[in-house]
Amino acid sequence: MQSLTLAVDNRSVRYWAAGQRLLPGLLFAFTLAAVAFELRNLLGVTALSPLIVVIVLGIAFRNTVGIPGFFKSGVVFSMRRILRFAIVLLGLQLSFAQLVKVGAVGLAVIAVTLACTFMFTAWLGHRLGIDRKLAQLIAAGTSICGASAIIATNTVTGASDEDVAYAVACVTVFGSASMLLYPALAGLLQLTPHAFGLWAGASIHEIAQVVAAAFQNGVASGHFGTIAKLSRVMLLGPMILALGYFSARRLQTIDDDRIERSTPQSVPKPWFVLGFIVMMLFNSFDLIPKVEKACLVQATTFLLTVAVATMGLETDLGKLRAKGWRPLLVGAGSWLFISTFSLVLIELAHA
């Protein structure tokens, strides 16, 4: 009995010590996230995602003040554990009923646009000679849902924090451009409210940007654009699983005395994607009361903001500048592709 009590006491001491190491970094990341929300509200730019605001704050702090060493454990914990938990909770914002509202044609436009944009971006990145992981992050952010897709995809790609920051910057710049340009083009293109909402939902990067752009063309466009965008976000889970599978099966060429040999990587197991799908099922069947679900939805955005804050804190601007302008060209090409390709599909579907 005495040995059992001693073992329990030792375990408690270890947990306490681990918590003490995590606390400074966690508190700072949570503080940055809270500041990002307040700053966005003060500026009155609610269409701007707090994920964007907080990564700017994190990068600014890292590259001016610097990060104390005792923040490291909490920062790493946020980037891994909190991020995955937030992605699981993201499933509560989606339901299969949304798929029904979009319809078979709308879903086909969204799925084909997503797949072709991802492949085009990866191809363009290869042609311009940028790192494969960075190209995949830009592809995910453009084709699915901006910063959220980038940080979720990075759980499989394992790119550097500088790559994440660069990809987030790309989708922020070009998603904001779509948010401003699309409403101006609505009359010129003579799109119906339904078609315009589908175009915005199928091609603009961030959810907030879709809402801001679609509602400028009327309530009908706004509602349908939001539903189309959320349907597009549903493909995040399958995309991560597919990317993990194909990345694992990709053959690595190893130059060893000019003899090339190929070895398959082990298949990543992003179990959090299963949790994401389970939360979708919970939401689809209304298994969580509305009040509690509303609180969880707000908590999801905040936890994602905390995770992105730590990515900003880990980003070295010197390394970011070293990547040059080619990744930005990939982001621009990907933006033009998804905007044009989705519009062509929608015109063909409504012809």
Secondary structure as UniProt FT lines:
FT   HELIX           2..43
FT   TURN            46..47
FT   HELIX           50..64
FT   HELIX           69..71
FT   HELIX           72..77
FT   HELIX           78..82
FT   HELIX           83..90
FT   HELIX           91..93
FT   HELIX           96..127
FT   TURN            128..129
FT   HELIX           132..140
FT   HELIX           141..145
FT   HELIX           146..157
FT   HELIX           161..189
FT   HELIX           193..203
FT   HELIX           207..214
FT   HELIX           215..217
FT   HELIX           219..233
FT   TURN            234..235
FT   HELIX           236..249
FT   STRAND          252..256
FT   TURN            257..258
FT   STRAND          259..263
FT   HELIX           272..284
FT   TURN            285..286
FT   HELIX           290..313
FT   HELIX           317..322
FT   HELIX           326..349
//
